[in-house]
Structure formats: C-alpha cells, structure tokens
Amino acid sequence: MTTIKTTYAGRLRTEIQHAASGQTIMTDAPVDNHGEGAFISPTDIFTASYASCIFTIMGMAAEAHGFSIDGMSAETTKVMADHPRRVAKISIVISMPPHNYSDRERRIIEAVPNNCPVGHSLHPDIEKEIRFEW
C-alpha cells in the first residue's frame, strides 16, 4: 500500500502527499544547489524527520513513565558534504520546557535519541550530534 505520493512539479520542485491524510508538502532545491529555496528542501525534510522521530519516541516514553514533555522544541542544523553531495552531519539542540525533571526522567529522555528508528536508519558516516538544553 502506498503511503506517500510524490509528483514532480517542475522548476526543481516536488509535491509530496501523504496518502492516508491527504496532507501535502512542497519541496524546492536549495539556493546553493540551483533552486529558489521557496520551500523546504528534501535534505531539510530528511533532517527534520530525525528530530520528529526522536520527539515521537520521547513522547511515548514520557507517557509510559507518567511525565510530560509538552512544549519541547528543537533546532536542527545540517552540514552538507561534496563529492558526493550528501548530508554529512545533523545537529539537533533540544530545548526542554521548564519542568523540574527528576534524574530518572532525564535519563529516560536522554536515552531516546539512541532508540529512534530514523536514527537507526541513517548511514553510519552521517555524524549525529544531539544536545539538550534544560
């Protein structure tokens, strides 16, 4: 069963549609790679997927252990390499909401990035840097 339909829209842009919900995302090549940068780039989605996956697994862990991470946010940065052009590094800074997390809750939260399916799917040559701001 198809989960995503991608259509080339011309001018280095694509439309991505989620089959179940019908939601769409437009992509554009970045300015440094012949695009206009009018929409999120495919490599930006790639790195954002990693942060979203971490948050999803964190949410599951928090719910299972009876605490909240609501309001948590992240800033994700990618570093590109050449020859071949690829994502070489993903840096994610996770800002935790103001809450008096116990040492146990912090250990649970900080262990999650190591258990994220997207993270497990990344090529081992991609450097992953995760930092928490408490």
N, CA, C and O atoms as CSV, one atom per row, in Angstrom:
chain,resi,resn,atom,element,x,y,z
A,1,MET,N,N,0.839,-1.187,0.000
A,1,MET,CA,C,0.000,0.000,0.000
A,1,MET,C,C,0.880,1.245,0.000
A,1,MET,O,O,1.803,1.357,0.806
A,2,THR,N,N,0.596,2.169,-0.895
A,2,THR,CA,C,1.344,3.417,-0.984
A,2,THR,C,C,1.068,4.278,0.236
A,2,THR,O,O,-0.079,4.428,0.657
A,3,THR,N,N,2.143,4.849,0.808
A,3,THR,CA,C,1.962,5.766,1.934
A,3,THR,C,C,2.232,7.208,1.536
A,3,THR,O,O,1.686,8.135,2.134
A,4,ILE,N,N,3.078,7.400,0.524
A,4,ILE,CA,C,3.441,8.740,0.061
A,4,ILE,C,C,3.410,8.761,-1.465
A,4,ILE,O,O,3.910,7.843,-2.114
A,5,LYS,N,N,2.825,9.804,-2.030
A,5,LYS,CA,C,2.872,10.003,-3.478
A,5,LYS,C,C,3.657,11.290,-3.727
A,5,LYS,O,O,3.341,12.338,-3.165
A,6,THR,N,N,4.670,11.200,-4.563
A,6,THR,CA,C,5.485,12.363,-4.893
A,6,THR,C,C,5.312,12.686,-6.363
A,6,THR,O,O,5.413,11.807,-7.218
A,7,THR,N,N,5.050,13.962,-6.655
A,7,THR,CA,C,4.850,14.425,-8.021
A,7,THR,C,C,5.866,15.522,-8.312
A,7,THR,O,O,6.027,16.454,-7.524
A,8,TYR,N,N,6.557,15.406,-9.458
A,8,TYR,CA,C,7.479,16.460,-9.866
A,8,TYR,C,C,6.655,17.612,-10.416
A,8,TYR,O,O,5.868,17.431,-11.346
A,9,ALA,N,N,6.836,18.805,-9.839
A,9,ALA,CA,C,6.040,19.969,-10.209
A,9,ALA,C,C,6.789,20.915,-11.149
A,9,ALA,O,O,6.270,21.974,-11.502
A,10,GLY,N,N,7.993,20.543,-11.552
A,10,GLY,CA,C,8.802,21.412,-12.403
A,10,GLY,C,C,9.610,22.388,-11.577
A,10,GLY,O,O,9.362,22.564,-10.384
A,11,ARG,N,N,10.588,23.026,-12.223
A,11,ARG,CA,C,11.415,24.037,-11.580
A,11,ARG,C,C,12.092,23.522,-10.313
A,11,ARG,O,O,12.252,24.270,-9.349
A,12,LEU,N,N,12.494,22.239,-10.308
A,12,LEU,CA,C,13.193,21.585,-9.192
A,12,LEU,C,C,12.331,21.480,-7.933
A,12,LEU,O,O,12.846,21.457,-6.815
A,13,ARG,N,N,11.016,21.416,-8.130
A,13,ARG,CA,C,10.072,21.319,-7.014
A,13,ARG,C,C,9.289,20.022,-7.084
A,13,ARG,O,O,9.044,19.480,-8.162
A,14,THR,N,N,8.899,19.532,-5.910
A,14,THR,CA,C,8.045,18.361,-5.837
A,14,THR,C,C,6.882,18.639,-4.893
A,14,THR,O,O,6.956,19.508,-4.024
A,15,GLU,N,N,5.816,17.887,-5.083
A,15,GLU,CA,C,4.705,17.895,-4.144
A,15,GLU,C,C,4.641,16.498,-3.545
A,15,GLU,O,O,4.560,15.507,-4.271
A,16,ILE,N,N,4.679,16.423,-2.237
A,16,ILE,CA,C,4.625,15.166,-1.510
A,16,ILE,C,C,3.255,15.090,-0.847
A,16,ILE,O,O,2.861,16.006,-0.125
A,17,GLN,N,N,2.532,14.004,-1.091
A,17,GLN,CA,C,1.208,13.856,-0.492
A,17,GLN,C,C,1.163,12.586,0.342
A,17,GLN,O,O,1.510,11.501,-0.123
A,18,HIS,N,N,0.728,12.747,1.584
A,18,HIS,CA,C,0.529,11.621,2.483
A,18,HIS,C,C,-0.802,10.971,2.128
A,18,HIS,O,O,-1.853,11.609,2.196
A,19,ALA,N,N,-0.751,9.700,1.750
A,19,ALA,CA,C,-1.942,9.023,1.228
A,19,ALA,C,C,-3.091,8.978,2.241
A,19,ALA,O,O,-4.239,9.228,1.875
A,20,ALA,N,N,-2.804,8.669,3.485
A,20,ALA,CA,C,-3.876,8.495,4.471
A,20,ALA,C,C,-4.596,9.797,4.818
A,20,ALA,O,O,-5.817,9.807,4.976
A,21,SER,N,N,-3.847,10.892,4.938
A,21,SER,CA,C,-4.462,12.154,5.376
A,21,SER,C,C,-4.717,13.139,4.243
A,21,SER,O,O,-5.538,14.046,4.375
A,22,GLY,N,N,-4.013,12.958,3.129
A,22,GLY,CA,C,-4.129,13.910,2.030
A,22,GLY,C,C,-3.276,15.155,2.208
A,22,GLY,O,O,-3.226,15.993,1.307
A,23,GLN,N,N,-2.612,15.299,3.332
A,23,GLN,CA,C,-1.763,16.466,3.561
A,23,GLN,C,C,-0.619,16.492,2.554
A,23,GLN,O,O,-0.109,15.450,2.143
A,24,THR,N,N,-0.224,17.710,2.165
A,24,THR,CA,C,0.852,17.848,1.195
A,24,THR,C,C,1.959,18.761,1.722
A,24,THR,O,O,1.742,19.631,2.565
A,25,ILE,N,N,3.141,18.522,1.188
A,25,ILE,CA,C,4.311,19.345,1.456
A,25,ILE,C,C,4.956,19.623,0.104
A,25,ILE,O,O,5.105,18.719,-0.718
A,26,MET,N,N,5.333,20.863,-0.118
A,26,MET,CA,C,6.089,21.213,-1.320
A,26,MET,C,C,7.570,21.269,-0.972
A,26,MET,O,O,7.944,21.712,0.114
A,27,THR,N,N,8.411,20.818,-1.900
A,27,THR,CA,C,9.855,20.956,-1.721
A,27,THR,C,C,10.427,21.762,-2.873
A,27,THR,O,O,9.831,21.855,-3.946
A,28,ASP,N,N,11.576,22.332,-2.635
A,28,ASP,CA,C,12.314,23.076,-3.648
A,28,ASP,C,C,13.786,22.813,-3.403
A,28,ASP,O,O,14.204,22.643,-2.258
A,29,ALA,N,N,14.565,22.777,-4.452
A,29,ALA,CA,C,16.009,22.670,-4.290
A,29,ALA,C,C,16.505,23.912,-3.554
A,29,ALA,O,O,15.970,25.003,-3.749
A,30,PRO,N,N,17.515,23.754,-2.717
A,30,PRO,CA,C,18.035,24.927,-2.008
A,30,PRO,C,C,18.753,25.887,-2.962
A,30,PRO,O,O,19.178,25.502,-4.052
A,31,VAL,N,N,18.876,27.117,-2.533
A,31,VAL,CA,C,19.501,28.153,-3.348
A,31,VAL,C,C,20.931,27.758,-3.731
A,31,VAL,O,O,21.377,28.047,-4.841
A,32,ASP,N,N,21.650,27.098,-2.815
A,32,ASP,CA,C,23.039,26.718,-3.111
A,32,ASP,C,C,23.146,25.509,-4.036
A,32,ASP,O,O,24.246,25.050,-4.344
A,33,ASN,N,N,21.980,24.988,-4.483
A,33,ASN,CA,C,22.008,23.848,-5.403
A,33,ASN,C,C,20.962,24.031,-6.507
A,33,ASN,O,O,20.177,23.125,-6.787
A,34,HIS,N,N,20.964,25.220,-7.131
A,34,HIS,CA,C,20.181,25.535,-8.325
A,34,HIS,C,C,18.695,25.795,-8.080
A,34,HIS,O,O,17.941,25.971,-9.037
A,35,GLY,N,N,18.260,25.822,-6.829
A,35,GLY,CA,C,16.848,26.064,-6.548
A,35,GLY,C,C,16.577,27.496,-6.152
A,35,GLY,O,O,17.485,28.325,-6.088
A,36,GLU,N,N,15.322,27.771,-5.891
A,36,GLU,CA,C,14.915,29.104,-5.439
A,36,GLU,C,C,14.780,29.167,-3.921
A,36,GLU,O,O,14.689,30.255,-3.353
A,37,GLY,N,N,14.765,28.009,-3.260
A,37,GLY,CA,C,14.620,27.994,-1.814
A,37,GLY,C,C,13.259,28.467,-1.349
A,37,GLY,O,O,13.120,28.931,-0.218
A,38,ALA,N,N,12.247,28.356,-2.209
A,38,ALA,CA,C,10.907,28.836,-1.868
A,38,ALA,C,C,10.188,27.907,-0.888
A,38,ALA,O,O,9.266,28.332,-0.192
A,39,PHE,N,N,10.603,26.656,-0.835
A,39,PHE,CA,C,10.002,25.663,0.061
A,39,PHE,C,C,11.120,24.895,0.753
A,39,PHE,O,O,12.291,25.035,0.402
A,40,ILE,N,N,10.758,24.104,1.715
A,40,ILE,CA,C,11.722,23.262,2.415
A,40,ILE,C,C,12.379,22.317,1.407
A,40,ILE,O,O,11.732,21.848,0.471
A,41,SER,N,N,13.656,22.048,1.607
A,41,SER,CA,C,14.366,21.165,0.678
A,41,SER,C,C,14.228,19.708,1.130
A,41,SER,O,O,13.938,19.449,2.297
A,42,PRO,N,N,14.431,18.773,0.228
A,42,PRO,CA,C,14.374,17.362,0.611
A,42,PRO,C,C,15.350,17.002,1.733
A,42,PRO,O,O,15.013,16.204,2.608
A,43,THR,N,N,16.558,17.584,1.719
A,43,THR,CA,C,17.504,17.264,2.792
A,43,THR,C,C,17.091,17.907,4.115
A,43,THR,O,O,17.409,17.380,5.181
A,44,ASP,N,N,16.382,19.045,4.058
A,44,ASP,CA,C,15.834,19.629,5.281
A,44,ASP,C,C,14.758,18.721,5.866
A,44,ASP,O,O,14.701,18.525,7.080
A,45,ILE,N,N,13.907,18.169,5.009
A,45,ILE,CA,C,12.891,17.227,5.482
A,45,ILE,C,C,13.553,16.003,6.104
A,45,ILE,O,O,13.114,15.500,7.138
A,46,PHE,N,N,14.606,15.538,5.461
A,46,PHE,CA,C,15.366,14.390,5.961
A,46,PHE,C,C,15.847,14.634,7.390
A,46,PHE,O,O,15.668,13.783,8.262
A,47,THR,N,N,16.458,15.798,7.629
A,47,THR,CA,C,16.974,16.075,8.968
A,47,THR,C,C,15.844,16.358,9.961
A,47,THR,O,O,15.934,15.981,11.129
A,48,ALA,N,N,14.780,17.021,9.497
A,48,ALA,CA,C,13.629,17.275,10.370
A,48,ALA,C,C,12.943,15.971,10.766
A,48,ALA,O,O,12.404,15.857,11.867
A,49,SER,N,N,12.965,14.993,9.871
A,49,SER,CA,C,12.376,13.684,10.178
A,49,SER,C,C,13.083,13.035,11.366
A,49,SER,O,O,12.450,12.376,12.191
A,50,TYR,N,N,14.376,13.225,11.444
A,50,TYR,CA,C,15.145,12.668,12.557
A,50,TYR,C,C,14.682,13.302,13.872
A,50,TYR,O,O,14.420,12.587,14.839
A,51,ALA,N,N,14.579,14.628,13.920
A,51,ALA,CA,C,14.117,15.307,15.135
A,51,ALA,C,C,12.683,14.904,15.478
A,51,ALA,O,O,12.368,14.666,16.644
A,52,SER,N,N,11.815,14.826,14.468
A,52,SER,CA,C,10.422,14.433,14.709
A,52,SER,C,C,10.328,13.021,15.257
A,52,SER,O,O,9.517,12.747,16.142
A,53,CYS,N,N,11.145,12.132,14.741
A,53,CYS,CA,C,11.150,10.751,15.224
A,53,CYS,C,C,11.601,10.695,16.685
A,53,CYS,O,O,10.999,10.002,17.506
A,54,ILE,N,N,12.671,11.436,16.998
A,54,ILE,CA,C,13.141,11.488,18.390
A,54,ILE,C,C,12.021,11.972,19.298
A,54,ILE,O,O,11.784,11.391,20.357
A,55,PHE,N,N,11.323,13.047,18.885
A,55,PHE,CA,C,10.238,13.590,19.703
A,55,PHE,C,C,9.100,12.589,19.874
A,55,PHE,O,O,8.531,12.472,20.959
A,56,THR,N,N,8.772,11.873,18.814
A,56,THR,CA,C,7.694,10.879,18.891
A,56,THR,C,C,8.042,9.788,19.899
A,56,THR,O,O,7.216,9.421,20.735
A,57,ILE,N,N,9.259,9.273,19.817
A,57,ILE,CA,C,9.687,8.217,20.745
A,57,ILE,C,C,9.787,8.776,22.160
A,57,ILE,O,O,9.445,8.085,23.119
A,58,MET,N,N,10.249,10.018,22.304
A,58,MET,CA,C,10.293,10.661,23.622
A,58,MET,C,C,8.895,10.783,24.211
A,58,MET,O,O,8.686,10.525,25.397
A,59,GLY,N,N,7.932,11.181,23.367
A,59,GLY,CA,C,6.553,11.299,23.832
A,59,GLY,C,C,6.008,9.973,24.325
A,59,GLY,O,O,5.317,9.918,25.342
A,60,MET,N,N,6.321,8.899,23.599
A,60,MET,CA,C,5.893,7.562,24.031
A,60,MET,C,C,6.510,7.196,25.374
A,60,MET,O,O,5.837,6.654,26.250
A,61,ALA,N,N,7.803,7.498,25.528
A,61,ALA,CA,C,8.493,7.176,26.784
A,61,ALA,C,C,7.934,8.012,27.934
A,61,ALA,O,O,7.708,7.499,29.030
A,62,ALA,N,N,7.713,9.296,27.679
A,62,ALA,CA,C,7.178,10.165,28.729
A,62,ALA,C,C,5.792,9.703,29.172
A,62,ALA,O,O,5.507,9.646,30.368
A,63,GLU,N,N,4.924,9.371,28.202
A,63,GLU,CA,C,3.591,8.880,28.550
A,63,GLU,C,C,3.673,7.578,29.347
A,63,GLU,O,O,2.945,7.401,30.324
A,64,ALA,N,N,4.540,6.684,28.939
A,64,ALA,CA,C,4.667,5.393,29.623
A,64,ALA,C,C,5.161,5.549,31.059
A,64,ALA,O,O,4.853,4.727,31.923
A,65,HIS,N,N,5.938,6.622,31.308
A,65,HIS,CA,C,6.509,6.823,32.637
A,65,HIS,C,C,5.826,7.943,33.419
A,65,HIS,O,O,6.282,8.316,34.500
A,66,GLY,N,N,4.726,8.482,32.870
A,66,GLY,CA,C,3.891,9.415,33.617
A,66,GLY,C,C,4.404,10.832,33.766
A,66,GLY,O,O,4.133,11.480,34.777
A,67,PHE,N,N,5.142,11.332,32.781
A,67,PHE,CA,C,5.529,12.741,32.836
A,67,PHE,C,C,5.317,13.378,31.463
A,67,PHE,O,O,5.050,12.689,30.479
A,68,SER,N,N,5.439,14.702,31.415
A,68,SER,CA,C,5.129,15.449,30.191
A,68,SER,C,C,6.377,16.093,29.595
A,68,SER,O,O,7.275,16.537,30.310
A,69,ILE,N,N,6.403,16.130,28.278
A,69,ILE,CA,C,7.435,16.864,27.545
A,69,ILE,C,C,6.782,17.930,26.663
A,69,ILE,O,O,7.444,18.517,25.807
A,70,ASP,N,N,5.498,18.180,26.867
A,70,ASP,CA,C,4.769,19.165,26.066
A,70,ASP,C,C,5.501,20.497,26.080
A,70,ASP,O,O,5.928,20.966,27.135
A,71,GLY,N,N,5.644,21.097,24.925
A,71,GLY,CA,C,6.337,22.365,24.794
A,71,GLY,C,C,7.805,22.233,24.431
A,71,GLY,O,O,8.481,23.236,24.200
A,72,MET,N,N,8.302,21.006,24.377
A,72,MET,CA,C,9.682,20.771,23.976
A,72,MET,C,C,9.853,21.245,22.532
A,72,MET,O,O,8.919,21.143,21.737
A,73,SER,N,N,11.026,21.758,22.187
A,73,SER,CA,C,11.293,22.182,20.813
A,73,SER,C,C,12.724,21.818,20.444
A,73,SER,O,O,13.542,21.495,21.306
A,74,ALA,N,N,13.007,21.874,19.156
A,74,ALA,CA,C,14.355,21.566,18.690
A,74,ALA,C,C,14.742,22.468,17.541
A,74,ALA,O,O,13.900,22.877,16.742
A,75,GLU,N,N,16.005,22.771,17.467
A,75,GLU,CA,C,16.585,23.449,16.317
A,75,GLU,C,C,17.531,22.455,15.658
A,75,GLU,O,O,18.437,21.919,16.297
A,76,THR,N,N,17.307,22.219,14.374
A,76,THR,CA,C,18.067,21.211,13.635
A,76,THR,C,C,18.920,21.905,12.579
A,76,THR,O,O,18.439,22.769,11.847
A,77,THR,N,N,20.178,21.520,12.510
A,77,THR,CA,C,21.108,22.063,11.535
A,77,THR,C,C,21.746,20.916,10.783
A,77,THR,O,O,22.125,19.906,11.374
A,78,LYS,N,N,21.864,21.077,9.472
A,78,LYS,CA,C,22.539,20.062,8.668
A,78,LYS,C,C,23.813,20.654,8.091
A,78,LYS,O,O,23.891,21.848,7.802
A,79,VAL,N,N,24.800,19.803,7.933
A,79,VAL,CA,C,26.038,20.168,7.265
A,79,VAL,C,C,26.149,19.276,6.042
A,79,VAL,O,O,26.097,18.050,6.142
A,80,MET,N,N,26.301,19.910,4.885
A,80,MET,CA,C,26.401,19.165,3.632
A,80,MET,C,C,27.867,18.912,3.283
A,80,MET,O,O,28.748,19.708,3.608
A,81,ALA,N,N,28.102,17.794,2.622
A,81,ALA,CA,C,29.423,17.452,2.099
A,81,ALA,C,C,29.340,17.396,0.581
A,81,ALA,O,O,28.257,17.261,0.011
A,82,ASP,N,N,30.472,17.499,-0.052
A,82,ASP,CA,C,30.550,17.394,-1.509
A,82,ASP,C,C,31.203,16.076,-1.902
A,82,ASP,O,O,31.881,15.435,-1.099
A,83,HIS,N,N,30.986,15.690,-3.140
A,83,HIS,CA,C,31.663,14.540,-3.777
A,83,HIS,C,C,31.494,13.236,-3.001
A,83,HIS,O,O,32.498,12.742,-2.487
A,84,PRO,N,N,30.358,12.660,-2.877
A,84,PRO,CA,C,29.098,13.136,-3.442
A,84,PRO,C,C,28.410,14.114,-2.491
A,84,PRO,O,O,28.662,14.123,-1.286
A,85,ARG,N,N,27.539,14.932,-3.064
A,85,ARG,CA,C,26.751,15.862,-2.251
A,85,ARG,C,C,25.824,15.029,-1.385
A,85,ARG,O,O,25.041,14.219,-1.882
A,86,ARG,N,N,25.930,15.244,-0.079
A,86,ARG,CA,C,25.147,14.460,0.870
A,86,ARG,C,C,25.117,15.172,2.212
A,86,ARG,O,O,25.893,16.097,2.454
A,87,VAL,N,N,24.214,14.732,3.083
A,87,VAL,CA,C,24.198,15.235,4.453
A,87,VAL,C,C,25.345,14.541,5.193
A,87,VAL,O,O,25.391,13.314,5.268
A,88,ALA,N,N,26.262,15.333,5.734
A,88,ALA,CA,C,27.411,14.790,6.455
A,88,ALA,C,C,27.200,14.811,7.962
A,88,ALA,O,O,27.733,13.968,8.684
A,89,LYS,N,N,26.413,15.788,8.437
A,89,LYS,CA,C,26.219,15.935,9.877
A,89,LYS,C,C,24.836,16.498,10.160
A,89,LYS,O,O,24.356,17.379,9.445
A,90,ILE,N,N,24.204,15.990,11.198
A,90,ILE,CA,C,22.935,16.519,11.691
A,90,ILE,C,C,23.140,16.898,13.149
A,90,ILE,O,O,23.497,16.058,13.975
A,91,SER,N,N,22.912,18.170,13.456
A,91,SER,CA,C,22.990,18.653,14.834
A,91,SER,C,C,21.589,19.032,15.285
A,91,SER,O,O,20.879,19.765,14.597
A,92,ILE,N,N,21.204,18.531,16.437
A,92,ILE,CA,C,19.882,18.830,16.982
A,92,ILE,C,C,20.070,19.343,18.411
A,92,ILE,O,O,20.657,18.667,19.256
A,93,VAL,N,N,19.560,20.548,18.662
A,93,VAL,CA,C,19.558,21.106,20.013
A,93,VAL,C,C,18.121,21.050,20.500
A,93,VAL,O,O,17.238,21.711,19.954
A,94,ILE,N,N,17.901,20.253,21.532
A,94,ILE,CA,C,16.562,20.050,22.089
A,94,ILE,C,C,16.400,20.927,23.324
A,94,ILE,O,O,17.149,20.799,24.293
A,95,SER,N,N,15.415,21.818,23.279
A,95,SER,CA,C,15.121,22.696,24.411
A,95,SER,C,C,13.949,22.119,25.184
A,95,SER,O,O,12.840,21.990,24.667
A,96,MET,N,N,14.221,21.776,26.427
A,96,MET,CA,C,13.192,21.183,27.263
A,96,MET,C,C,12.360,22.276,27.922
A,96,MET,O,O,12.880,23.336,28.270
A,97,PRO,N,N,11.058,22.012,28.093
A,97,PRO,CA,C,10.195,23.002,28.741
A,97,PRO,C,C,10.581,23.151,30.214
A,97,PRO,O,O,11.177,22.246,30.798
A,98,PRO,N,N,10.241,24.289,30.809
A,98,PRO,CA,C,10.572,24.470,32.226
A,98,PRO,C,C,9.764,23.491,33.085
A,98,PRO,O,O,8.557,23.647,33.265
A,99,HIS,N,N,10.435,22.521,33.588
A,99,HIS,CA,C,9.813,21.493,34.424
A,99,HIS,C,C,10.927,20.924,35.287
A,99,HIS,O,O,12.065,20.809,34.832
A,100,ASN,N,N,10.625,20.581,36.480
A,100,ASN,CA,C,11.631,20.041,37.389
A,100,ASN,C,C,11.753,18.532,37.169
A,100,ASN,O,O,11.251,17.737,37.963
A,101,TYR,N,N,12.429,18.148,36.081
A,101,TYR,CA,C,12.576,16.733,35.751
A,101,TYR,C,C,13.476,16.041,36.772
A,101,TYR,O,O,14.508,16.578,37.173
A,102,SER,N,N,13.074,14.858,37.177
A,102,SER,CA,C,13.900,14.061,38.089
A,102,SER,C,C,15.092,13.508,37.314
A,102,SER,O,O,15.108,13.524,36.083
A,103,ASP,N,N,16.086,13.019,38.048
A,103,ASP,CA,C,17.246,12.390,37.397
A,103,ASP,C,C,16.801,11.207,36.553
A,103,ASP,O,O,17.332,10.994,35.463
A,104,ARG,N,N,15.845,10.442,37.033
A,104,ARG,CA,C,15.320,9.291,36.290
A,104,ARG,C,C,14.667,9.741,34.978
A,104,ARG,O,O,14.905,9.145,33.927
A,105,GLU,N,N,13.839,10.800,35.043
A,105,GLU,CA,C,13.179,11.312,33.837
A,105,GLU,C,C,14.203,11.842,32.835
A,105,GLU,O,O,14.046,11.641,31.631
A,106,ARG,N,N,15.237,12.508,33.311
A,106,ARG,CA,C,16.301,12.997,32.419
A,106,ARG,C,C,17.009,11.833,31.721
A,106,ARG,O,O,17.281,11.900,30.522
A,107,ARG,N,N,17.305,10.774,32.466
A,107,ARG,CA,C,17.961,9.602,31.864
A,107,ARG,C,C,17.077,8.982,30.783
A,107,ARG,O,O,17.568,8.596,29.723
A,108,ILE,N,N,15.784,8.889,31.050
A,108,ILE,CA,C,14.841,8.340,30.066
A,108,ILE,C,C,14.846,9.219,28.815
A,108,ILE,O,O,14.961,8.712,27.699
A,109,ILE,N,N,14.720,10.530,29.000
A,109,ILE,CA,C,14.676,11.474,27.881
A,109,ILE,C,C,15.966,11.406,27.067
A,109,ILE,O,O,15.921,11.340,25.839
A,110,GLU,N,N,17.103,11.421,27.736
A,110,GLU,CA,C,18.380,11.470,27.034
A,110,GLU,C,C,18.741,10.152,26.347
A,110,GLU,O,O,19.604,10.131,25.470
A,111,ALA,N,N,18.091,9.057,26.735
A,111,ALA,CA,C,18.354,7.763,26.091
A,111,ALA,C,C,17.598,7.608,24.774
A,111,ALA,O,O,17.985,6.798,23.931
A,112,VAL,N,N,16.537,8.368,24.589
A,112,VAL,CA,C,15.658,8.185,23.430
A,112,VAL,C,C,16.353,8.351,22.081
A,112,VAL,O,O,16.125,7.527,21.196
A,113,PRO,N,N,17.191,9.374,21.874
A,113,PRO,CA,C,17.796,9.514,20.540
A,113,PRO,C,C,18.512,8.250,20.061
A,113,PRO,O,O,18.631,8.029,18.855
A,114,ASN,N,N,18.981,7.436,20.972
A,114,ASN,CA,C,19.657,6.189,20.603
A,114,ASN,C,C,18.682,5.090,20.192
A,114,ASN,O,O,19.106,4.034,19.725
A,115,ASN,N,N,17.383,5.324,20.360
A,115,ASN,CA,C,16.371,4.314,20.059
A,115,ASN,C,C,15.393,4.746,18.976
A,115,ASN,O,O,14.336,4.134,18.819
A,116,CYS,N,N,15.723,5.774,18.240
A,116,CYS,CA,C,14.844,6.316,17.212
A,116,CYS,C,C,15.034,5.546,15.901
A,116,CYS,O,O,16.168,5.396,15.445
A,117,PRO,N,N,13.951,5.054,15.284
A,117,PRO,CA,C,14.081,4.313,14.021
A,117,PRO,C,C,14.747,5.107,12.897
A,117,PRO,O,O,15.496,4.536,12.105
A,118,VAL,N,N,14.486,6.410,12.816
A,118,VAL,CA,C,15.148,7.199,11.779
A,118,VAL,C,C,16.650,7.247,12.051
A,118,VAL,O,O,17.454,7.087,11.133
A,119,GLY,N,N,17.023,7.464,13.297
A,119,GLY,CA,C,18.440,7.478,13.653
A,119,GLY,C,C,19.123,6.159,13.327
A,119,GLY,O,O,20.253,6.139,12.839
A,120,HIS,N,N,18.427,5.054,13.600
A,120,HIS,CA,C,18.981,3.731,13.271
A,120,HIS,C,C,19.101,3.538,11.764
A,120,HIS,O,O,19.909,2.726,11.313
A,121,SER,N,N,18.314,4.265,10.978
A,121,SER,CA,C,18.318,4.123,9.528
A,121,SER,C,C,19.355,5.009,8.839
A,121,SER,O,O,19.637,4.826,7.655
A,122,LEU,N,N,19.919,5.958,9.567
A,122,LEU,CA,C,20.909,6.854,8.977
A,122,LEU,C,C,22.198,6.103,8.682
A,122,LEU,O,O,22.594,5.207,9.428
A,123,HIS,N,N,22.847,6.478,7.589
A,123,HIS,CA,C,24.129,5.880,7.234
A,123,HIS,C,C,25.132,6.172,8.355
A,123,HIS,O,O,25.134,7.273,8.905
A,124,PRO,N,N,25.976,5.207,8.698
A,124,PRO,CA,C,26.928,5.428,9.797
A,124,PRO,C,C,27.926,6.562,9.549
A,124,PRO,O,O,28.525,7.066,10.498
A,125,ASP,N,N,28.116,6.969,8.295
A,125,ASP,CA,C,29.017,8.085,8.013
A,125,ASP,C,C,28.413,9.439,8.377
A,125,ASP,O,O,29.136,10.433,8.447
A,126,ILE,N,N,27.095,9.497,8.612
A,126,ILE,CA,C,26.463,10.759,8.997
A,126,ILE,C,C,26.715,10.978,10.483
A,126,ILE,O,O,26.312,10.174,11.324
A,127,GLU,N,N,27.387,12.079,10.787
A,127,GLU,CA,C,27.654,12.413,12.182
A,127,GLU,C,C,26.363,12.928,12.813
A,127,GLU,O,O,25.679,13.776,12.240
A,128,LYS,N,N,26.035,12.408,14.002
A,128,LYS,CA,C,24.831,12.829,14.714
A,128,LYS,C,C,25.254,13.505,16.020
A,128,LYS,O,O,25.984,12.932,16.828
A,129,GLU,N,N,24.784,14.718,16.202
A,129,GLU,CA,C,25.084,15.473,17.415
A,129,GLU,C,C,23.766,15.895,18.044
A,129,GLU,O,O,23.005,16.659,17.449
A,130,ILE,N,N,23.496,15.398,19.250
A,130,ILE,CA,C,22.254,15.726,19.963
A,130,ILE,C,C,22.653,16.397,21.261
A,130,ILE,O,O,23.476,15.875,22.013
A,131,ARG,N,N,22.061,17.572,21.525
A,131,ARG,CA,C,22.347,18.290,22.760
A,131,ARG,C,C,21.038,18.715,23.397
A,131,ARG,O,O,20.107,19.128,22.706
A,132,PHE,N,N,20.969,18.612,24.721
A,132,PHE,CA,C,19.770,19.016,25.448
A,132,PHE,C,C,20.038,20.323,26.190
A,132,PHE,O,O,21.103,20.510,26.779
A,133,GLU,N,N,19.068,21.213,26.154
A,133,GLU,CA,C,19.087,22.426,26.975
A,133,GLU,C,C,17.986,22.263,27.997
A,133,GLU,O,O,16.805,22.173,27.660
A,134,TRP,N,N,18.396,22.228,29.255
A,134,TRP,CA,C,17.435,22.001,30.341
A,134,TRP,C,C,17.016,23.293,30.965
A,134,TRP,O,O,16.210,23.296,31.896
